[in-house]
Amino acid sequence: MKLNHGLHLAYCTNIHRGESWAETFDSLKTCTLAVRQRVCPGRPYGIGLRLSNRAAQELNDRDRLLEFQRWLGHNQCYVFTINGFPFGQFHGTRVKEQVYSPDWTSQERLVYTNLLFDLLAQLLPAGIEGSISTLPCGFKELVSTPEEWKIIRANLWRCIEHIARVSAQTGLVSGRGSGCAGSRRRTPAGAAGSGCTRP
């Protein structure tokens, strides 16, 4: 929901289990709407959408995406941010460093993040700033060689180039963030996270 100074508060769905789109959508229709009814009934309600790689691929279907867009409109909900950190299952299992896999040394992470930007571009309401969260390059103990950093930089720039293409096609304006390996080490590329906004 919209706060003062143009800020938005979102109900983040990463607290719910759900690796498939069907599971994710079910939690939106039950848990998310139940909270919305208590917090701000009758007002636009912001959602921070967590999509696993599987759920994102399943939502990237014309009929499913249209159904979701209609559901958002009908329920006065809107998506302005997507959690793209956990690639796969992270509820009910040991996660720790596994949640960083695949990291930005992999093509899988690049393809997944690009897909999230494609989906956000079709969900983001006009006039609202949006974002995708991603992992900070990789787990610090698993990213250590110059070659790995070279691959990370290349993949991040490929993602930025993809955002630029989405911007050109949709009118979105891309932004750039910063990142690190683990929690302390900064990447030389300085661009692990990216966001996009509508003018």
C-alpha positions in Angstrom: 0.0 0.0 0.0 1.1 3.6 -0.6 2.6 5.4 2.3 3.8 9.0 2.6 6.4 10.5 0.4 5.6 8.1 -2.4 6.8 5.0 -0.6 5.1 1.6 -0.9 4.7 -1.1 1.7 4.4 -4.6 0.4 3.2 -7.9 1.8 6.1 -10.2 0.9 5.0 -13.7 -0.1 8.4 -15.4 0.6 7.1 -16.3 4.0 4.9 -18.9 2.4 5.8 -22.2 0.9 5.3 -22.5 -2.8 7.6 -23.6 -5.6 5.0 -24.0 -8.3 2.9 -21.1 -9.6 -0.2 -23.0 -8.5 1.0 -23.1 -4.9 2.1 -19.4 -5.1 -1.2 -18.2 -6.5 -3.1 -20.2 -3.9 -1.2 -18.5 -1.0 -2.0 -15.1 -2.7 -5.7 -15.9 -2.8 -5.9 -17.1 0.7 -3.1 -15.7 3.0 -2.4 -12.5 1.2 -6.0 -11.4 0.8 -6.7 -12.3 4.4 -4.0 -10.0 5.6 -5.0 -7.3 3.2 -8.6 -7.4 4.6 -7.3 -6.7 8.1 -4.6 -4.1 7.1 -6.2 -1.9 4.4 -9.6 -3.2 3.1 -10.8 -1.3 0.1 -7.5 0.3 -0.7 -4.8 -0.7 -3.2 -2.5 -3.3 -1.7 1.2 -3.8 -2.6 2.6 -7.3 -3.0 6.2 -8.3 -2.9 6.0 -11.4 -5.0 8.4 -14.3 -4.4 8.8 -16.4 -7.5 11.0 -19.5 -7.7 12.5 -20.4 -11.1 9.8 -23.0 -11.6 6.9 -20.6 -10.7 8.4 -17.9 -12.9 8.5 -20.2 -15.9 5.0 -21.4 -15.3 3.7 -17.8 -14.9 5.4 -16.9 -18.1 2.4 -18.3 -20.0 0.0 -15.9 -21.7 -3.1 -17.3 -20.2 -1.7 -17.7 -16.6 -0.2 -14.2 -16.7 -3.5 -12.7 -18.0 -5.4 -14.5 -15.3 -3.0 -13.1 -12.6 -3.3 -9.6 -14.1 -7.1 -9.8 -13.9 -6.9 -11.1 -10.4 -4.7 -8.2 -9.3 -7.1 -5.7 -10.8 -10.2 -7.4 -9.3 -8.7 -7.4 -5.8 -7.0 -4.0 -6.0 -3.6 -5.5 -5.6 -0.4 -4.6 -7.4 3.1 -6.1 -7.7 6.0 -3.7 -7.6 8.8 -5.9 -6.4 9.8 -9.5 -7.0 12.1 -11.5 -4.7 14.5 -13.2 -7.1 17.1 -14.4 -4.4 16.0 -18.0 -3.7 16.1 -19.9 -7.0 14.4 -23.0 -5.7 13.0 -24.5 -2.6 14.0 -22.8 0.7 11.2 -23.6 3.1 11.5 -26.7 5.2 15.0 -27.5 4.1 18.5 -26.6 5.2 19.4 -23.5 3.2 22.5 -21.6 4.4 24.9 -21.4 1.5 22.6 -23.5 -0.7 20.2 -20.5 -1.1 23.0 -18.9 -3.1 22.9 -21.6 -5.7 22.9 -21.1 -8.6 24.9 -17.9 -8.2 25.9 -15.3 -10.7 28.7 -17.5 -12.1 25.9 -19.6 -13.7 23.8 -19.1 -16.8 20.8 -20.3 -14.9 20.9 -17.3 -12.5 21.1 -14.9 -15.5 18.2 -16.5 -17.4 16.0 -16.6 -14.2 16.7 -12.9 -13.4 16.0 -11.8 -16.9 12.7 -13.7 -16.9 11.7 -11.9 -13.6 12.3 -8.5 -15.3 10.2 -9.6 -18.2 7.4 -10.5 -15.8 7.7 -7.4 -13.8 7.5 -5.3 -16.9 4.0 -6.8 -17.5 2.8 -6.4 -13.9 4.2 -3.1 -12.8 1.5 -0.4 -12.7 2.2 2.9 -14.4 3.8 5.6 -12.2 5.2 3.1 -9.6 8.8 2.3 -9.2 9.6 -1.4 -9.2 12.5 -3.6 -8.3 13.9 -7.2 -8.4 16.0 -8.4 -5.6 18.8 -10.9 -6.3 21.6 -12.5 -4.4 24.8 -10.6 -3.9 26.9 -12.4 -6.6 27.6 -15.6 -4.6 28.4 -17.1 -1.3 31.7 -15.6 -0.2 33.4 -18.9 0.5 32.5 -20.3 -2.9 33.4 -17.3 -5.1 37.2 -16.7 -4.9 39.0 -16.9 -8.2 39.6 -14.1 -10.7 38.0 -16.3 -13.4 34.8 -16.6 -11.3 34.7 -12.8 -10.8 35.1 -12.3 -14.6 32.1 -14.6 -15.3 30.1 -12.7 -12.6 30.9 -9.4 -14.2 30.0 -10.7 -17.7 26.7 -12.1 -16.5 25.7 -9.0 -14.6 26.3 -6.9 -17.7 24.3 -9.3 -19.8 21.5 -8.7 -17.3 21.9 -5.0 -17.5 21.7 -5.2 -21.3 18.5 -7.2 -21.0 17.0 -4.6 -18.8 17.9 -2.0 -21.4 16.1 -4.0 -24.0 13.0 -4.3 -21.8 13.2 -0.5 -21.2 13.3 0.2 -24.9 10.3 -2.1 -25.5 8.1 -1.0 -22.6 9.2 2.5 -21.6 10.7 1.2 -18.3 13.8 3.0 -17.1 16.5 0.7 -15.7 18.5 1.3 -12.6 21.6 -0.2 -11.1 22.5 -1.4 -7.6 25.6 -2.8 -6.0 26.5 -6.2 -4.7 29.0 -8.4 -2.9 30.0 -12.0 -2.4 28.5 -13.3 0.8 27.9 -10.3 3.2 31.1 -8.4 3.2 33.1 -8.5 -0.1 32.1 -6.1 -2.8 32.2 -7.1 -6.4 34.5 -5.2 -8.8 31.6 -4.8 -11.1 29.5 -3.0 -8.5 26.2 -4.1 -10.1 24.8 -7.2 -8.5 21.2 -5.9 -8.1 19.1 -4.0 -10.6 15.8 -2.2 -10.5 13.5 -0.6 -13.0 11.0 2.2 -12.9 8.3 3.7 -15.0 8.7 7.3 -15.9 
